[in-house]
Amino acid sequence: MKIRSGTSNAICGALLAAHCTSAIQLTITDANSIKTAASTAAHGMMSYYKGNITGGTPGLLPQPYYWWEGGAMWGSLIDYWSYTGDTTYNDIVSESLLFQVGPDDDFMPPNQTKSLGNDDQAFWGMAAMTAAEAGFPNPPSNQPQWLALAQAVFNTQAVRWDNSTCGGGLRWQIYSFNNGYNYKNSISQGGFFNIAARLGLYTKNGTYFDWANQMWDWTNAIGLISDSYQVFDGSDDTLNCTELNHIQWSYNTGIFLSGAAVMYNVTTGAEQAKWKTRVQGLITGANAFFYQGQGIMYEVACEPNNNCNTDQQSFKAYLLRWMTLTIKLAPWTHDILLPLIQTTATAAAKSCVGGSDGVTCGTKWYEGNWDGTYGVGQQMNAMEAFQALLVDQVGPPLSNSTGGSSQGNPSAGTGPSSVRKDKAGAGILTTLVLITILGGAWWMIA
């Protein structure tokens, strides 16, 4: 635990001399100061990780952090390497991702069955996808490769598409004995949509785009993406998704925003215009997550009332992450999104003055100081805000035609044990045929 015992302005001064008492005169446009700030936040985040010490389990964060947040953290550190060039954590990231792949190389380790959801698995799959896109050092040839791991997650989830209720979609939980099995939530749909679109971009396989389109259409038809581009949390399939949980979380908007940006990037003509409208709509919808018109990101559903749980403390990191991906793939969003990132990073820096180290980051960036909170989520949020300032220095995601070297396996995750595990008897192509035959069911839901 870090106890507040000082108010060092180390990060704040490195970023914003105009707002700090530090003697370091640097600005948010100075790459070296930004990298220093990101490094400081990353070090604070990794101080919570014990998986690389004797007796620890590689990839896992300690309680109270759930398995999924480990995957999210490794994804953030892949971006950290990509943006800053700092290789400090690369070996730990690789070890952690590969240790948690499970016996079928699909990020379904047996010791996580008791709480494994589609969204949890997706965060690990998206980390692997980011590794492939960023050109992160490839695993040894006798280990599963980044692209194949993302494909395995996609394939295992594709066979879970569930027409038995609500005309389609994915359940939140994979196993019926887990609480939440009857909930179809936006983050599970968004994770699948995001991975599908990015796999299509990387491999140029149109089947992935077909699935991305299908997921968007279903999510919108159900109402989880409203016609005004609000993204609501989920719906109960025991009610056939006729009622919605209207709470909004930043990462739900972000995950669909970045996937929509991919689809904008790979389409032309009327299709591209359609996806541009969707990207713009989601950006407008994201205004809900910027505090009282000040351009400072906050988690509107929980921060004002001080009731963000451990998971929710990290959600801003993902919206920031996916805003930068959007800028890369839909460059016309640059001048809309970058000012929000800059204002948010400015505010985040002011919060990173707490703890016994004087650089611990807090939750409420709009308060202009450290609010006394701390944790993996707070550090990851700040790190993502800082490194996002370097978006103009990093190219778009790699693909297999633009220098991406990660080896794929289109059949990954469809082996006999994977099929038994999900109680499904078909791979991705068979599933696509079934959906085509049964298709249109979701169009009947208003």
C-alpha positions in Angstrom: 0.0 0.0 0.0 1.2 3.5 -0.8 0.5 6.1 1.9 0.4 9.8 1.1 3.4 11.4 2.6 4.3 14.1 0.1 3.2 16.0 -2.9 6.1 15.7 -5.3 5.3 17.2 -8.7 7.6 14.8 -10.6 5.2 13.8 -13.3 3.3 17.0 -13.3 6.5 19.0 -13.7 7.8 16.8 -16.4 4.6 17.5 -18.4 3.3 20.9 -17.5 5.6 23.5 -16.1 2.9 26.1 -16.4 0.8 24.3 -13.9 3.4 22.9 -11.5 6.1 24.1 -9.1 8.7 21.8 -10.6 11.8 23.5 -12.0 11.7 21.1 -15.1 10.4 23.3 -17.9 8.8 20.9 -20.3 5.5 20.7 -22.1 3.1 18.0 -23.4 4.6 18.4 -26.8 8.0 17.3 -25.6 8.5 13.6 -26.4 11.2 13.0 -23.8 9.1 14.4 -21.0 6.1 12.4 -22.1 8.1 9.3 -22.2 9.5 10.0 -18.7 5.9 10.5 -17.4 4.7 7.3 -19.1 7.7 5.4 -17.6 7.0 6.7 -14.1 3.3 5.7 -14.4 4.3 2.3 -15.8 6.7 1.6 -13.0 4.0 2.4 -10.5 1.6 0.1 -12.2 4.1 -2.8 -12.3 4.9 -2.4 -8.6 1.6 -4.3 -8.0 2.6 -7.2 -10.2 4.1 -10.2 -8.3 3.8 -12.9 -11.0 7.5 -12.7 -11.8 8.8 -13.4 -8.3 9.3 -16.8 -6.6 5.9 -18.4 -5.9 4.0 -16.0 -8.3 2.0 -17.0 -11.3 3.1 -15.3 -14.5 0.4 -13.1 -16.0 -1.8 -12.8 -12.9 -2.3 -9.7 -10.8 -2.9 -10.3 -7.1 -6.3 -9.9 -5.4 -8.5 -7.9 -5.7 -7.7 -7.8 -9.5 -9.5 -10.3 -11.7 -7.7 -12.3 -14.5 -9.0 -10.1 -17.3 -7.2 -7.0 -16.0 -3.9 -8.8 -16.3 -4.6 -9.2 -20.1 -5.6 -5.6 -20.3 -2.4 -4.5 -18.6 -0.1 -6.5 -20.9 -1.9 -4.9 -23.8 -1.2 -1.5 -22.4 2.5 -2.4 -22.0 2.7 -3.5 -25.6 1.5 -0.1 -26.6 3.9 1.4 -24.1 6.8 -0.3 -25.9 5.5 0.8 -29.3 5.1 4.4 -28.3 8.2 4.9 -26.2 10.7 2.3 -27.4 11.3 1.2 -23.8 11.9 -2.5 -23.7 12.0 -2.8 -19.9 8.8 -4.9 -19.6 8.9 -6.8 -22.9 10.1 -10.1 -21.5 7.6 -10.0 -18.7 4.8 -9.2 -21.2 5.7 -12.2 -23.4 6.1 -14.6 -20.5 2.7 -13.5 -19.0 0.8 -13.8 -22.3 2.2 -17.2 -23.2 1.8 -18.6 -19.6 -2.0 -17.8 -19.7 -2.9 -19.3 -23.1 -4.3 -22.5 -21.6 -4.0 -26.0 -23.0 -5.7 -25.2 -26.3 -3.8 -21.9 -26.9 -7.0 -19.9 -26.8 -6.7 -17.9 -23.5 -9.0 -20.3 -21.6 -6.8 -21.5 -18.7 -8.7 -24.1 -16.6 -8.0 -22.3 -13.3 -10.1 -19.3 -14.6 -13.2 -21.3 -15.4 -15.0 -20.2 -12.3 -15.2 -16.6 -13.6 -14.3 -16.8 -17.3 -16.5 -14.5 -19.5 -16.3 -13.7 -23.2 -15.2 -10.2 -22.3 -12.4 -11.6 -20.1 -11.1 -13.8 -22.9 -11.4 -11.0 -25.4 -9.1 -8.7 -23.4 -6.3 -11.3 -23.6 -7.1 -11.9 -27.3 -6.9 -8.1 -28.0 -3.5 -8.0 -26.3 -2.2 -10.7 -28.6 -3.8 -8.8 -31.6 -2.0 -5.6 -30.5 1.3 -7.6 -30.3 0.8 -8.7 -33.9 -0.1 -5.2 -35.1 2.7 -3.5 -33.3 5.4 -5.9 -34.4 6.1 -6.9 -30.9 8.9 -9.5 -30.7 7.5 -12.8 -31.8 7.5 -15.8 -29.4 9.9 -18.7 -30.0 8.8 -20.9 -32.9 7.7 -23.7 -30.6 5.2 -21.4 -28.8 1.8 -20.1 -30.1 2.2 -16.9 -32.1 0.4 -13.6 -31.5 -1.8 -13.7 -34.5 -2.8 -17.3 -34.0 -3.8 -16.5 -30.4 -6.1 -13.8 -31.5 -7.6 -16.1 -34.2 -8.2 -18.7 -31.5 -10.1 -16.3 -29.4 -12.2 -15.3 -32.3 -12.9 -18.8 -33.4 -13.9 -20.0 -29.9 -16.3 -17.1 -29.6 -17.7 -17.4 -33.1 -19.2 -20.8 -32.2 -20.8 -19.3 -29.1 -23.0 -17.0 -31.2 -26.4 -17.7 -29.6 -29.6 -17.6 -31.6 -31.6 -19.2 -28.8 -32.4 -15.8 -27.3 -32.5 -12.2 -28.5 -31.9 -13.3 -32.1 -28.2 -13.7 -31.6 -25.2 -12.2 -29.8 -22.8 -13.5 -27.2 -23.6 -14.2 -23.6 -21.5 -12.5 -21.0 -20.4 -15.7 -19.3 -19.2 -18.7 -21.2 -20.4 -21.4 -18.8 -24.0 -21.8 -17.6 -23.0 -22.2 -14.0 -21.6 -18.7 -13.7 -23.6 -15.7 -12.7 -24.2 -13.5 -15.7 -24.8 -16.4 -18.1 -28.2 -14.8 -19.0 -26.7 -11.4 -19.6 -25.7 -10.2 -23.1 -23.5 -7.3 -22.5 -21.9 -4.7 -24.8 -18.3 -5.4 -23.8 -18.6 -9.0 -24.8 -20.1 -8.0 -28.2 -17.6 -5.2 -28.5 -14.6 -7.4 -27.9 -15.7 -9.8 -30.6 -16.4 -6.9 -33.0 -13.1 -5.4 -32.2 -11.1 -8.6 -32.8 -13.0 -9.5 -35.9 -12.4 -6.1 -37.5 -8.7 -6.1 -36.6 -8.2 -9.6 -37.8 -9.8 -8.6 -41.1 -7.4 -5.7 -41.4 -4.4 -7.8 -40.6 -5.2 -10.9 -42.8 -7.4 -9.3 -45.5 -9.8 -12.3 -45.0 -13.3 -10.9 -45.7 -15.0 -13.5 -43.4 -13.8 -11.5 -40.4 -15.4 -8.3 -41.8 -18.6 -10.3 -42.3 -18.7 -11.2 -38.6 -17.9 -7.6 -37.6 -20.8 -6.3 -39.7 -23.1 -8.9 -38.2 -22.1 -8.1 -34.7 -22.6 -4.3 -35.2 -26.0 -4.9 -36.8 -27.2 -7.1 -34.0 -25.9 -4.9 -31.2 -27.6 -1.9 -32.8 -30.8 -3.7 -33.5 -31.1 -4.8 -29.9 -30.5 -1.2 -28.8 -27.3 -1.7 -27.0 -25.9 0.9 -29.5 -28.6 3.4 -29.7 -29.5 5.5 -32.8 -27.8 8.4 -31.0 -24.7 6.2 -30.5 -24.9 5.8 -26.8 -23.6 2.4 -25.8 -25.5 0.8 -23.0 -24.2 -1.9 -20.7 -26.4 -5.0 -21.6 -29.6 -6.8 -21.5 -31.2 -9.9 -19.9 -31.8 -12.7 -22.3 -34.5 -14.2 -20.1 -36.5 -11.2 -21.2 -35.4 -11.7 -24.8 -33.4 -8.5 -24.5 -36.6 -6.4 -24.5 -35.2 -4.3 -21.6 -31.8 -2.6 -21.4 -29.5 -1.7 -18.6 -28.9 1.9 -19.6 -25.7 2.5 -17.6 -22.8 3.7 -19.8 -19.1 2.9 -19.4 -16.3 4.5 -21.2 -14.7 1.3 -22.4 -17.9 0.1 -24.1 -17.9 3.2 -26.3 -14.2 2.9 -26.9 -14.2 -0.7 -28.0 -16.9 0.0 -30.6 -15.3 3.3 -31.7 -11.9 1.6 -32.6 -13.6 -1.3 -34.3 -15.7 1.1 -36.4 -12.5 3.0 -37.3 -11.1 -0.2 -38.6 -14.2 -0.7 -40.7 -14.0 2.9 -42.0 -10.4 2.3 -43.0 -11.0 -0.9 -45.0 -14.2 0.3 -46.9 -14.8 2.7 -49.7 -17.7 4.7 -51.2 -21.1 4.4 -49.5 -19.8 1.7 -47.1 -17.0 4.0 -45.9 -19.5 6.9 -45.5 -21.7 4.7 -43.4 -18.8 3.8 -41.1 -17.7 7.4 -40.9 -21.1 8.3 -39.7 -20.8 5.6 -37.0 -17.3 6.7 -36.0 -18.5 10.3 -35.7 -21.6 9.3 -33.8 -19.6 7.3 -31.3 -17.2 10.3 -30.8 -20.2 12.4 -30.1 -21.6 9.8 -27.7 -18.2 9.8 -25.9 -18.8 13.4 -24.8 -20.5 11.9 -21.8 -17.1 10.8 -20.5 -15.6 14.3 -20.5 -16.2 16.3 -17.4 -18.6 19.2 -17.7 -17.3 20.4 -21.0 -13.7 20.7 -19.7 -12.3 17.9 -22.0 -11.1 15.9 -19.0 -12.0 12.2 -19.1 -13.9 10.7 -16.3 -16.0 7.6 -15.6 -19.4 9.3 -15.4 -21.2 6.3 -13.9 -19.1 6.0 -10.8 -16.5 8.7 -10.2 -18.8 11.5 -9.0 -20.2 9.2 -6.3 -16.9 7.6 -5.3 -18.3 4.1 -6.1 -16.0 2.8 -8.9 -15.1 -0.8 -8.2 -11.7 -2.3 -9.0 -12.6 -3.1 -12.6 -14.1 0.3 -13.3 -11.0 2.1 -12.0 -9.2 1.0 -15.2 -11.9 1.7 -17.9 -10.5 5.1 -18.9 -7.3 3.5 -20.0 -9.1 1.5 -22.7 -11.1 4.5 -24.1 -7.8 6.3 -24.4 -6.1 3.3 -26.0 -8.9 3.0 -28.6 -9.0 6.7 -29.3 -5.4 6.5 -30.4 -6.2 3.5 -32.6 -9.1 5.5 -34.1 -6.8 8.4 -34.9 -4.4 6.1 -36.7 -7.1 4.4 -38.8 -9.4 7.4 -39.4 -7.0 10.3 -39.6 -9.9 12.8 -40.0 -10.6 12.3 -36.2 -7.1 13.5 -35.3 -8.1 17.1 -34.6 -11.2 16.1 -32.7 -9.6 13.5 -30.4 -6.1 14.7 -29.8 -7.1 17.9 -28.0 -9.2 15.7 -25.6 -6.2 13.5 -25.1 -4.0 16.5 -24.4 -6.4 18.0 -21.9 -6.9 14.7 -20.2 -3.2 14.0 -19.9 -2.7 17.4 -18.4 -5.3 16.7 -15.8 -4.0 13.1 -15.2 -0.5 14.5 -14.6 -1.8 16.7 -11.8 -3.3 13.7 -10.1 0.1 11.8 -10.0 1.5 13.6 -7.0 0.4 11.2 -4.2 1.6 8.3 -2.2 4.8 7.8 -0.3 6.7 8.0 -3.6 5.1 11.3 -4.6 4.1 10.1 -8.0 1.1 7.8 -7.3 -1.8 8.6 -9.6 -5.4 9.0 -8.5 -8.9 8.6 -10.0 -10.6 12.0 -10.3 -8.4 13.9 -12.7 -10.9 16.8 -12.9 -10.1 17.7 -9.2 -6.6 18.9 -10.1 -4.7 16.9 -7.5 -4.3 13.5 -6.0 -7.6 12.3 -4.5 -6.1 9.6 -2.2 -7.0 6.6 -4.4 -4.4 4.3 -5.9 -4.1 1.0 -7.8 -3.3 -0.8 -11.0 -6.2 0.9 -12.7 -5.2 4.4 -11.7 -1.7 3.9 -12.9 -2.8 2.3 -16.2 -5.2 5.1 -16.9 -2.4 7.7 -16.4 0.1 5.8 -18.4 -2.3 5.4 -21.4 -3.1 9.2 -21.2 0.6 10.1 -21.3 1.7 7.7 -24.1 -1.4 8.6 -26.2 0.2 12.0 -26.6 2.8 10.3 -28.9 0.2 9.0 -31.3 1.6 11.1 -34.2 5.0 9.4 -33.8 3.6 5.8 -34.3 2.4 4.4 -37.5 -0.9 2.5 -38.2 -1.3 -1.1 -37.2 0.8 -3.5 -39.2 -0.8 -6.1 -41.4 0.5 -9.2 -43.3 1.0 -6.9 -46.3 2.6 -4.0 -44.5 5.4 -5.6 -42.5 3.5 -7.7 -40.0 5.5 -10.9 -39.3 3.3 -12.7 -36.8 2.2 -16.1 -38.0 -1.5 -17.0 -38.0 -3.6 -20.2 -37.9 -7.1 -19.7 -39.3 -8.2 -22.9 -37.5 -6.8 -22.0 -34.1 -9.2 -22.7 -31.3 -11.2 -25.2 -33.3 -9.5 -28.4 -32.2 -11.5 -31.3 -30.6 -10.9 -30.2 -27.0 -11.9 -26.6 -27.8 -15.1 -27.8 -29.4 -16.0 -30.0 -26.5 -15.2 -27.2 -24.1 -17.7 -24.9 -25.7 -20.3 -27.7 -26.4 -20.2 -26.8 -30.0 -19.5 -29.2 -32.9 -18.5 -26.9 -35.7 -15.7 -24.5 -36.6 -16.0 -21.0 -37.9 -17.0 -21.8 -41.5 -19.8 -24.1 -40.5 -21.0 -21.6 -38.0 -21.1 -18.9 -40.7 -23.2 -21.2 -42.8 -25.7 -21.8 -40.0 -25.9 -18.1 -39.3 -26.6 -17.5 -43.0 -29.4 -20.1 -42.9 -30.9 -18.8 -39.8 -30.0 -15.2 -40.7 -32.2 -12.2 -40.2 -33.5 -13.3 -36.8 -32.1 -10.2 -35.1 -33.8 -7.9 -37.5 -37.1 -8.8 -36.0 -36.2 -7.3 -32.7 -37.0 -3.6 -32.3 
